[in-house]
Amino acid sequence: MGSFMADFLQQCGGCSVIDGGFATELERHGADLNDPLWSATCLISSPHLIRRVHLDYLDAGANIICTASYQATIQGFEAKGFSTAESEDLVRRSVEIALEARDIYLQRCTKDSWDFLGSGGSWGRPILIAASIGSYGAYLADGSEYNGNYGDSVTLETLKDFHRRRVQVLANAGADLLAFETIPNKLEAQAYTELLDEEGIQIPAWFAFNSKDGINVVSGDSLSDCASIADASKQVVAVGINCTPPRYIHGLILSIQKVTCKPILVYPNSGETYDGETKQWLKSDGMIEEDFVSYVRKWKEAGASLFGGCCRTTPNTIRGIAKALSLNTV
């Protein structure tokens, strides 16, 4: 596993571009996400919109697209009345749609020979599919992935049992890696590393934590402790931060670097803040896309090598990041 991400980054020219916000893009294309399943509801109602958003991000220059499975849990679909088999199919479908989008994009590139290098037919841009896995808090749909306080009744075993089947299904569905996202506490990071080991998962993974103070993960657990858990797992090929205000990213990269030599990934929010009670995004420090992209230089200098966006970022954000990286202006 060790060389997987290093090889990929080398193919990308040293840095890689991850896609951006998903749910807000689906809404922009007309999806109604007022549902506990959030973006995963589109796996049932409008898979064509998911494919469309993937293609928008590929067109914008993303090297890694994350599947629409963040909130797609077998338990969540079963609560909607689907059978276990149907629920597993919907989780699997999230990877299939992303694979379809990559195929469509690459066929289009061949036809236009825009991203296609004639010599030996090698692609100008490698593209990975990352199967997105949201935390237990994301399934609860009560905003607890933004505080990580699951209560004493939730143990390591609870978390492993909750995630086990979904991790198996996603790992076997054809994705290139598993993206454990918005990890709010140390317990869940530990559950993931044990699961990857116990289930003998054959594809690599990344761990992305979230922070609201720029020091610890959202539960108050030490980021260094969390990143060390990720560092100790041979399945984990990159460690980083997502779903966090951009102003905290620089310091968090430096903290992670102290405990791991693995590649560091960052895909922050647009700078707005989510209120779990009202389920609304609140404007904070007036962050705009141009500012966001200008941060990439600092993040790269600090040691990050994979860059994208999380909530409320758009294909324009990703296009800006891709452009900044390709011009070697960062």
N, C-alpha and C positions, 0 to 999 in steps of 0.2 A: 504493500500500500504506500510505502514511504515516498516513492518517486512519482506517484500518480499526479499529485498537484504540481510538483516541481516541473514535470514533463509538460503538463498542460500549460502552465504559465510561460514556459519557454516557447511553446508553439504560439502563444498569444503575444510574444514580444516582451515578456517580463511582467506585464500587468493584465488583469482580466476585468471585463465589464459584466456585472450581474444586472438582471432586469430591475424594474422598479415596482411601484405600487400596483396591486392587482384589483382589489375590490373597487377602488375609486374609478379605475379605468372601465371595469365592467358596468358600473353605474353610468358612466359617461356614454357608454354604448346602449344604454336603455335597460339594464338589468335592475330588478327590484331585489335588494339584498336585506330587506327588513325581516330577518329570519334567524333563528339560533344557528343555522348552518352557515350563515354569512356567505362568503364567495362560493362555498361548496354547493350552495343551492343551485348554482348554474350547471353543475354536473348533471342535475336532474332535468332542469327546464331549458337550458340554452347553451349546450356545449359549443355551438358555433361561435358564441361570443367569447368563450375562453380561448378558442383557437385564434380568433381575431386579435385578442390582446397579446397573445404570445407572438404573433406575426408582427404586430406593431413594435414590440421590443426587439425582435430580431432585425427588423428594418432600421431600428434606431442604433444598432451596433452591439447588442448584448452578445456575450460569449456563453452566458449561462442563463437558462430560463428555468424558473421555479414553477412546479406544477400547482394546480388549483386545489391542493389537498390539505392546505394549512388547517382548515376547519373540518376537513372530511374525515370523520371517524365512523367506524362501524357502529359504535353505540349511538352516535348522533343520527345516523340514517335509520337504525332500528327504531329509535324513538319516533321517527316519522312514519313508521308502519312498514318499512321495507324488511324483507327477510335477511338473514345473515348472508346468504349467497348473493342476493341483490346488492346488499350494502358493500360487500367486498368487491363486486363488479364495478360499483361506482367509484370506489377508491382507486381501483386498477385503471379505470377510464381516465382518471386525471393524468396519468402518465402517458396513456395512449394518445390523448389529445395533443400533449406537448410533443410527442414523437412525430405525429402527423404534421404539426406546425413546422418542425425542423425539416421534415422531408419536403414540404411544399416550398419552404424558403430556399433550400439547397437546389431543388429542381429549377426554381425561378432564377437562381444565380447562374446555373449552368446555361440556361437558355439565354440569359442576358450577358453571360460571361463577365458579370460585374465583379463578383467576388471569387472568380474562378481563375486559377493560374493554369494556363495551357500546358506548361511543362509537366508531363506525367499526370495531369489532372488532379493536382493536390489543391485542397481548399485553401483559400486565403484566410479563412477564419474558422478555427475549431469551435464547435458548439456543444455544450454539455446540457443534459437534462437533470435538474436537481429535484428530487421528490421531496416536497415540503411537508414537514411534520410539525404541527403546532403543539404547544404544551397542553397539559391537562387543563390548565386554566382557560385555554382557548375553547376547549370542548364545553366547559361550564357556561361559556357565553355570558359571564357576569363581570368581565373586566379583570378577573383575578390573574391573568397572565401579566397584568400591569403592576401587580403588587406581590405575587408569588406566595401569598399567605393562604395555604391550603388547609390549615388546621391540623390538629394532632391526629385526627382519624386517618389522614392520608399518609401511608407509609411507603417505603421503598417498594415493597411487594405490590401495594395498590397500584403504583405508577407503572411498574413493569407489566402487571396483568392488563392494565388499561391499554398500553401502547403495543403489546407484543404482536397481536395479529396484524394490526395495521402496518407495523414495520416489516413483517414478513411479506405481506401482500405487495407493498411498495417496492421492496428490495427485489422481488421476483418479476416485477411488471415491465422491466426494460429500461429503467432510469440508470443514469451513469453514477449518481451518488445520492445519498440521503442528506437532506438539509434539515437539521434540528434547529428550529427557529424560535426566537423570543423566549429563550429558556430563562425562567425567572428566579430559580433557586438552585442550590447545590444538590439537593435531594434528587431533583429531576435529571440533572446532568449525570449523577451517579447511576440512576436507573437506566439511562440510555446506554452508558458504557457497559453495564452488566448485560443488558439485553443484546447488544451487538455481539458480545462475546458468547453468551449462552446460545444464541440462535445461529451462530456461525455465519453471520451476514457476509456475503461475498463482495459487496460493493463498498467503497469508502463513504465516509460521512464528514459533514462539517457541523460544528457547534457554534451557534450565534446566541449570545446573551443580550439582555436589555438592561439598561440603567436609567435611573431618573435623577441621579445626583452627580454622575460623572466619576464616582468612586467605587461604589458597590453595585451588584446586580439589584434588581428592584425589590427583592425580598429583604435586602440588608445584608445578605451573605457577601463575603469578600469576593471580588472579581478574580483576584489572584488564586484563591482556592478553587473557584469554578474552572478557570482556565487551566489550572494544574491537573484537574480531573480529566479534562479533554486531552491535555498533553500526554497523559499516561496511557491513553487508549491507542493501540496501533491502528485501529480502524479510522480514527479521526485524522483527516489530512489538512484541515484548516480550522482556525479558531477565530472568533471575532464578535462583532457587535451588530445588532440590527434594532430597528424599532426604537431608536433613541435620538434625542435632539442633536443636531449636527454640532452644536457648540461644545458638547462633551467628548466628541470622538477622538480628538487629538490626544488628550490625556489618557483615555481608555486604551488606545493603541500602545502607548508607552508602558502602561501597567501590564498588558498582556505579554509584551515583549520580554518582560523580566522573567517570565516563567515558561515560555515556550519558544522554540525555534521554528515551529510550524508556520506556514503562510498565514497572514492575518487578513481577514475580510471585514469590510465595513459597508453596511447599507442602512444608513439612518433614515429617520422620517424627514418630512419636509421642514420640520421646525415647529409644526403645530402640536398641540397637546390633546390627547384623547381623554374625555371624561367618561369613565365606565358607567356612571349612574345615568347620565342623560344620553349616552351613546352619541355624543356630538364631538366634533373636532373644534378646538378653541384656538384662535389665532394667538401666537405668542410673540416672538421677537421679530415679526415682520420679515421672515426668511423668504427670499425669492429664489427662483431656480438659478439665476446667474450667480448669486452668492454661493449657493450650494456647490456649484461646479468649481468655483474658485477655491474652495476648501480642499479639493482633491490634491492639489500640489502639496499642501501641508501634510495631508494624511499619508501621501506616498513617501515624503521625506521622513516621516515619523516611523515608517516601516510597513505600512499596509500594502498589499499587492492585488487585492480583489475589491472592486468598488461598485456599488449600485445604490438603489434607493428602496425605502420601505414605504410605509403608509403615506399617501397623498403625493408621492412623486409620480412623474409621468414619463412617457416616451421622450419628451423634450429634455427632461433632466438627464436621462440615460444617453441621449444623443450628445448632449453637452459633455458628459463625462467621457464618452467614447472619443469624441473629437479632441478633447483636451489631452487624453492619453496618447492618441495616435499622432498628434502634432509634436509630441515630446516637449510640450510646454509645461509638463509637470515633472 
